[in-house]
Amino acid sequence: MFRLERGATGFRHGKEPDLPEVPLRRFRAGCHEAARRASGAVEQIRERAYPRNYHSAAIMAPEGRFVILCHAVHPWIAFAEEDDPGTFSDPPAWATAYTDMGFVVMSRELLDSPLSDVDTTALGKGEWMQINSWRPESTGRAVFNSWD
């Protein structure tokens, strides 16, 4: 069972310790390696900006355009149809570039699963307040969000 660690939603209660950050440069390096393996090119890389809790990138490969999301707190990677993570997609074979650099590439099956299918015991009080307010339809929508 996949475990959502504290900070998975990008939120914390004011009394909880600060959350770690995945540096943009680390994600950028992963994107360039992934593009090389895909025989493609990085189109754009966007740093996390409020209210998004993730960095994003687009890679143009011979098979088409891929949108990659990188959680800004945990080294989790997702592939999505668009930069707004409404619809997730299966990672291509070259996504191993991210795992080779220490990222966890999340499957579409995991991202589309309900929160009840993952271990949420590490989530903090502030995160549960947000989840109860926004009522995400899936694990992916809880993890990659633009809640404010």
Secondary structure, DSSP 8 states (H G I E B T S, - for coil): --B--TTTTS---TTS-------HHHHHHHHHHHHHHTT-EEEEEE---TT--EEEEEEEETTEEEEEEEESSS-EEEEESSSSTTSEE---GGGHHHHHTT-EE--HHHHHS-GGGSB-TT--HHHHHHHHHH--SSHHHHHS----
